[in-house]
Amino acid sequence: MFETIEIYDERMCTIVLLDASLQKIANGAVHSEGPVYFYEDDSVIWSDSHGNRLLRWSASDGVSVLRAPSNYQSGNYRDLEGRLVACSCGDRAIIRREHDGEWQVLVDHYQGKRLNSPNDLVVKRDGTIWFTDPPYGITEPNQGYGGEQEQPGSFVYRFNPATGEIDAVVTDMVRPNGLVFSPDEHLLYVSDTAAFNIPDGPHHIRVYEVVNGRYLTNGRVFAAIEPGQPDGLRVDEHGNIFTSSQDSVQVYAPDGTRLGKIMVPEICANLTFGGPERDRLLIAAGKSLYAIDLNTHGVQQP
Ligand code: MG
């Protein structure tokens, strides 16, 4: 327990299970990202983003390749119908796997110009897709097919798949990457991973207030994350924020207090809640996928 969990605030003790241990449940990826849970068959789909593959794991089937090449698929999520929606750094698009298994591009332009390389996404309860668009699929040779950056910055977008409408809702971050809504969807947290390759760049999480369900205001720094930088974010039912970092998944209370760390032996990229009760934290880190049972529940549905 104490090898795995670091506790800085007693509230952490109500979130973790004292007898739980971190398990490595899968490996063999070049670089694991974007886990998403499927309750239907108790499986996890995740991106081997640098390996240009989409992988699946279940306890009964082990690891299998779902899609190769995946066109440098990164963040994954599920929409209100349970379909897999994803960021494609290679296609520079938001894509969706239809019920018949076919993949479709949902959006790849903003104001007549190609997107940079969408990295991570969430689906709001109204069905809109909110996603980040840093340029890593353009600038990093192992994360995309290169090309020219056409957008004037790295923005966060709100996209309505029902109407095709797309708006830039965050334009004041350097490299927006992971994002998650508070349980009531009144707040949006967005990580900035600029420190990854920009000297003195931000390595923090910003929080914005959501206005009328569709615009953002009052952006401010929520927490600076060390070591490394925050990437993927999730929240639990109490509004606690779980963020990846170089050495761990770190847990923050909604008031910004760092409660503790769940130590992971590889560099953490992304995480999600899984298990039939949504009380199992699934962590994409390095070449592997890890899991640890918690005493709290994630809010992501389905
Ligand atoms: Mg990311």
Boltz pocket constraint, residues with backbone or C-beta under 6 A from the ligand:
constraints:
  - pocket:
      binder: B
      contacts: [[A, 74], [A, 75], [A, 119], [A, 120], [A, 177], [A, 178], [A, 231], [A, 232], [A, 269]]
      max_distance: 6.0
